[in-house]
Amino acid sequence: MRIAKSLLKSRSFWALAFLSAVVLYRFVDEFQKVQSERIQSWTKTPSADCAVVLTGGAGRVREGFDLLVNQNVKKLVISGVYSNARLREIMPVWPFYGNLSENDVVLDRRSETTYGNAQQSLPIVEALKCRDILLVTSRLHMYRSYRTFRATFPENIYIEKHAIIGGRFESSVWESGFEALKSLFYSFWAY
Protein backbone atom coordinates (compact mmCIF):
# COMPACT_ATOMS: atom_id res chain seq x y z
CA MET A 1 0.00 0.00 0.00
CA ARG A 2 2.80 2.35 0.95
CA ILE A 3 4.61 1.58 -2.32
CA ALA A 4 1.48 2.30 -4.35
CA LYS A 5 0.98 5.67 -2.65
CA SER A 6 4.58 6.69 -3.15
CA LEU A 7 4.39 5.59 -6.78
CA LEU A 8 1.32 7.78 -7.38
CA LYS A 9 3.17 10.74 -5.89
CA SER A 10 6.25 10.07 -7.97
CA ARG A 11 7.01 12.50 -10.79
CA SER A 12 8.35 9.73 -12.97
CA PHE A 13 5.01 7.88 -12.73
CA TRP A 14 3.10 10.96 -13.90
CA ALA A 15 5.64 11.67 -16.61
CA LEU A 16 5.32 8.09 -17.86
CA ALA A 17 1.52 8.29 -17.70
CA PHE A 18 1.53 11.55 -19.67
CA LEU A 19 3.93 10.15 -22.26
CA SER A 20 1.79 7.02 -22.64
CA ALA A 21 -1.32 9.14 -23.15
CA VAL A 22 0.42 11.22 -25.82
CA VAL A 23 1.65 8.13 -27.69
CA LEU A 24 -1.82 6.55 -27.50
CA TYR A 25 -3.43 9.75 -28.79
CA ARG A 26 -0.92 9.93 -31.68
CA PHE A 27 -1.46 6.26 -32.52
CA VAL A 28 -5.25 6.69 -32.68
CA ASP A 29 -4.78 9.82 -34.83
CA GLU A 30 -2.46 7.95 -37.24
CA PHE A 31 -4.90 5.01 -37.35
CA GLN A 32 -7.78 7.30 -38.35
CA LYS A 33 -5.67 8.99 -41.03
CA VAL A 34 -4.57 5.63 -42.47
CA GLN A 35 -8.20 4.51 -42.56
CA SER A 36 -9.43 7.74 -44.18
CA GLU A 37 -7.35 7.38 -47.38
CA ARG A 38 -9.49 6.93 -50.48
CA ILE A 39 -8.96 4.86 -53.60
CA GLN A 40 -8.28 7.07 -56.61
CA SER A 41 -7.54 4.48 -59.30
CA TRP A 42 -11.20 3.87 -60.12
CA THR A 43 -12.62 7.28 -59.48
CA LYS A 44 -10.67 9.61 -61.75
CA THR A 45 -8.34 9.70 -64.71
CA PRO A 46 -5.18 11.45 -63.58
CA SER A 47 -2.28 12.70 -65.61
CA ALA A 48 1.26 13.72 -64.73
CA ASP A 49 4.75 13.77 -66.17
CA CYS A 50 5.75 10.65 -64.24
CA ALA A 51 4.34 7.92 -62.03
CA VAL A 52 6.31 6.48 -59.13
CA VAL A 53 5.12 2.98 -58.23
CA LEU A 54 6.07 1.57 -54.85
CA THR A 55 6.51 -2.19 -55.06
CA GLY A 56 5.44 -4.58 -52.36
CA GLY A 57 1.76 -5.07 -53.02
CA ALA A 58 -0.60 -6.64 -55.52
CA GLY A 59 -1.64 -4.61 -58.55
CA ARG A 60 0.71 -1.66 -58.09
CA VAL A 61 3.08 -2.37 -60.99
CA ARG A 62 0.20 -3.26 -63.29
CA GLU A 63 -1.50 0.03 -62.40
CA GLY A 64 1.69 1.89 -63.28
CA PHE A 65 1.90 0.19 -66.66
CA ASP A 66 -1.77 0.94 -67.29
CA LEU A 67 -1.09 4.62 -66.61
CA LEU A 68 1.86 4.55 -69.02
CA VAL A 69 0.09 2.70 -71.83
CA ASN A 70 -2.97 4.96 -71.53
CA GLN A 71 -0.60 7.96 -71.78
CA ASN A 72 -1.63 9.34 -68.40
CA VAL A 73 2.10 9.58 -67.66
CA LYS A 74 5.16 9.93 -69.86
CA LYS A 75 7.63 8.02 -67.67
CA LEU A 76 7.24 5.27 -65.10
CA VAL A 77 9.55 4.80 -62.09
CA ILE A 78 9.20 1.48 -60.29
CA SER A 79 10.79 1.84 -56.88
CA GLY A 80 11.91 -1.02 -54.66
CA VAL A 81 12.56 -3.63 -57.34
CA TYR A 82 14.57 -6.72 -56.42
CA SER A 83 18.21 -6.08 -57.34
CA ASN A 84 18.49 -8.84 -59.98
CA ALA A 85 15.02 -8.46 -61.50
CA ARG A 86 14.62 -7.57 -65.14
CA LEU A 87 11.79 -5.52 -66.58
CA ARG A 88 10.21 -8.41 -68.48
CA GLU A 89 10.20 -10.50 -65.27
CA ILE A 90 8.43 -7.74 -63.38
CA MET A 91 5.82 -7.31 -66.10
CA PRO A 92 5.57 -10.63 -67.99
CA VAL A 93 2.50 -9.47 -69.93
CA TRP A 94 4.58 -6.66 -71.49
CA PRO A 95 3.91 -7.90 -75.07
CA PHE A 96 0.17 -7.31 -74.58
CA TYR A 97 0.71 -3.63 -73.76
CA GLY A 98 1.36 -2.55 -77.33
CA ASN A 99 4.04 -0.04 -78.26
CA LEU A 100 5.63 0.65 -74.89
CA SER A 101 9.27 1.60 -74.89
CA GLU A 102 11.61 0.23 -72.25
CA ASN A 103 13.19 3.70 -72.22
CA ASP A 104 10.03 5.03 -70.55
CA VAL A 105 10.45 2.73 -67.52
CA VAL A 106 13.12 3.22 -64.85
CA LEU A 107 13.75 0.58 -62.19
CA ASP A 108 15.01 1.63 -58.76
CA ARG A 109 16.76 -1.40 -57.32
CA ARG A 110 18.20 0.22 -54.20
CA SER A 111 15.12 1.01 -52.10
CA GLU A 112 14.05 -1.34 -49.34
CA THR A 113 11.73 0.91 -47.32
CA THR A 114 9.18 3.64 -47.96
CA TYR A 115 11.77 6.19 -46.85
CA GLY A 116 14.25 4.63 -49.29
CA ASN A 117 11.63 4.80 -52.05
CA ALA A 118 11.36 8.55 -51.58
CA GLN A 119 15.11 9.11 -51.26
CA GLN A 120 16.01 7.02 -54.30
CA SER A 121 13.14 8.22 -56.50
CA LEU A 122 13.90 11.92 -56.11
CA PRO A 123 17.09 11.99 -58.23
CA ILE A 124 15.39 9.86 -60.88
CA VAL A 125 12.35 12.15 -61.00
CA GLU A 126 14.62 15.20 -61.20
CA ALA A 127 16.73 13.62 -63.98
CA LEU A 128 13.54 12.89 -65.93
CA LYS A 129 12.51 16.54 -65.41
CA CYS A 130 9.14 15.59 -63.94
CA ARG A 131 7.21 18.59 -62.64
CA ASP A 132 4.48 16.41 -61.20
CA ILE A 133 4.14 12.76 -60.25
CA LEU A 134 1.45 10.23 -59.51
CA LEU A 135 2.35 8.27 -56.41
CA VAL A 136 1.03 4.73 -56.90
CA THR A 137 0.66 2.43 -53.91
CA SER A 138 -2.12 0.72 -51.96
CA ARG A 139 -4.77 2.66 -50.07
CA LEU A 140 -3.43 1.27 -46.80
CA HIS A 141 0.12 2.42 -47.55
CA MET A 142 -0.77 5.81 -49.09
CA TYR A 143 -0.88 8.03 -46.00
CA ARG A 144 2.65 7.15 -44.86
CA SER A 145 4.00 7.09 -48.41
CA TYR A 146 2.60 10.48 -49.33
CA ARG A 147 3.86 12.10 -46.13
CA THR A 148 7.32 10.60 -46.65
CA PHE A 149 7.50 11.71 -50.29
CA ARG A 150 6.18 15.18 -49.46
CA ALA A 151 8.86 15.57 -46.77
CA THR A 152 11.59 14.40 -49.18
CA PHE A 153 10.57 16.02 -52.47
CA PRO A 154 10.89 19.77 -53.05
CA GLU A 155 7.69 21.81 -53.08
CA ASN A 156 8.01 22.56 -56.80
CA ILE A 157 7.30 18.89 -57.64
CA TYR A 158 3.57 18.30 -57.29
CA ILE A 159 2.66 14.88 -55.88
CA GLU A 160 -0.79 13.46 -56.57
CA LYS A 161 -2.02 10.39 -54.70
CA HIS A 162 -3.08 7.43 -56.80
CA ALA A 163 -4.14 4.77 -54.29
CA ILE A 164 -5.23 1.36 -55.47
CA ILE A 165 -6.82 -1.63 -53.78
CA GLY A 166 -4.06 -3.84 -52.46
CA GLY A 167 -5.65 -7.22 -51.83
CA ARG A 168 -9.03 -6.89 -50.13
CA PHE A 169 -11.17 -3.76 -50.49
CA GLU A 170 -11.27 -3.19 -46.73
CA SER A 171 -8.18 -3.69 -44.60
CA SER A 172 -8.47 -5.55 -41.32
CA VAL A 173 -8.10 -3.70 -38.03
CA TRP A 174 -4.77 -5.48 -37.50
CA GLU A 175 -3.41 -4.41 -40.90
CA SER A 176 -4.53 -0.83 -40.34
CA GLY A 177 -3.15 -0.87 -36.80
CA PHE A 178 0.23 -2.14 -37.96
CA GLU A 179 0.35 0.51 -40.70
CA ALA A 180 -0.62 3.18 -38.14
CA LEU A 181 2.22 1.98 -35.90
CA LYS A 182 4.68 2.28 -38.81
CA SER A 183 3.30 5.72 -39.64
CA LEU A 184 3.70 6.80 -36.02
CA PHE A 185 7.32 5.62 -36.09
CA TYR A 186 7.94 7.46 -39.37
CA SER A 187 6.41 10.64 -37.95
CA PHE A 188 9.24 10.89 -35.43
CA TRP A 189 12.03 10.93 -38.00
CA ALA A 190 10.89 10.85 -41.64
CA TYR A 191 8.27 13.62 -41.81
N, C-alpha and C positions, 0 to 999 in steps of 0.2 A: 504494500500500500504506500509506504514511504517512498519507494523507488518510483512508483507511478506519479505521485504528486511532484516529486522533484523533476521528473521527466517533463511533465506538463509546464513547469515553470522554466524549463531550460530554453535558452535562446536558440540553440541548435535544433531542438525539436520543432519550434515554430518556423524556423528558416527552412527546414526540410519539408514541413507541411505546406508552406507557401510555394516552394519550388515545385513540389508535386502537383499542386493545384494549377500552377502556370503551365506545366508540361501537359497535364490532362486537358486543359482548356485549348492549348495549341494543337494537340492531337485531334480533338473533336472538330476544331476549325478546319484542319487539313483534311480530315475525313469527309466533311461536308463539301469542301471544294473539289475533292477528287470525284465525289458522287455527282456533282452538279455539271460536269463536263458533258457536252452534247456531241452527238455524232454529226459530222458535216458531210461525209462522203455521199450520202444519199439525198441530202436536202438542198444542195446548191452545186453549181458548176463553177468552180474557182479557176483562176488563171494567175500565173506568176512567171517570173523568169526561170526559176528553178524549183524543184521539189527536193526536200531532204527526207529520206525514208529511214526510220530507225528500225533496224532489224530486231528480231527477238519475239515476234508474234505472228500469228497466222494472218495472211491476207495483206500485210503491209507492202511487201515488195510488189505483189500483183497490182495493188492500187497505184503504186508509183508508176509502173509500166503503163497502166491504163491512162493515167494523166499525161504521160509522154506521148503515147500513140494517138490520143485524142487532141493533141496539141494544146493542152491546158498549160503545159510547161515546155520550155525549150531544152532544159538540161535536167538530168536526174542524178542525185547524189544518194548512194546507198551506203549508210553509215553503220559500222559494226559488223562487217562481213568477215567471215572466217579467213584467216591469213592465206590459206592455200586455195581458196575457192575461186573458180573462174566464172565469168558472167553467164555462160551457157548452162552451168551447173545450178546457178542461183535461179535462173529463169528458163527451165527446160522447154517451155512452150514458146520460146522466142520466135521460131519460124512462123507461128500463127499470128504474129503481131505486125506483119506487113513490112513496110520499108523503114524500120528503125535502124539507126546508125549506132554502132558501138561507141562512136565518138561522143554521143550525147549522154552516155552513162559513165559516171565516175564511181569507183568502189573505194570506200575508206576501210582499210583492213586493220587499222590501229586501235580503233575505239573498242572498249570493253564495258563501258558504263554510259549512262545518260550524260554525265558530265563530260566524259571523253568524246561522246558523239558531238556535243556542242563545240568543244575545243578543236577537234580535228576537222569538223565541217566548215568552220569559219574561214580558214585559208583557202579551201576549195571554192567556197561560195564567192569569196573576193576575187580569186583568180578567174572564175567564170563571169565576173562582172554582173552578178545577180543583184538587182536592186530590191527584189522582193522574193520571198520563198514561201512555199507551202510546206508546213511541217506535218509529216505523215507518220502517225503512230496510232495505237489503240486509244479508245476513249478513256480507259482506266489509266493509261500512262501519260495522257496529254497534259494534265495540270502540271506535273513535275517537269516534263519535257519542255513545255512552253516557258515556264519560269526559268529553267536553266539556260535555254537558248537566249531568252530575252536578256538575262544577266550577262551573257557572254558576247552576244552580237552587238555591234554598234547600233545606235538609234536610227541611222540612215538606211538600214536594211529592214524593211517591213517583213514581219513574220505573221503569216496567217495560219491558224489551226486547221488541220484537216484530219479529224479523228475518224477512225473506222471502228467497226465491231471486231474485236479480237477474241474469237471463240464464241462464247454465249453472249446474247444481247444484254443481259443484266449480270453484273459481276456479283459474286457472293460477298457477304459481309466480311469474311476472312480475307478474300482477295483485296477488297477495298481497304480494309484495316491495315494490311501489310503495305499496300501502296501509300497509305496515309503516313505510316511509320517511316517509310523511305523518304517521303516528301518532307516530313518533319526534320529528319536528319539532314537532308539537303538544305533546308532553310537556314540551318546554322552556319553553313560554309559555302554553299554554291550560289545562293541568290538572296 
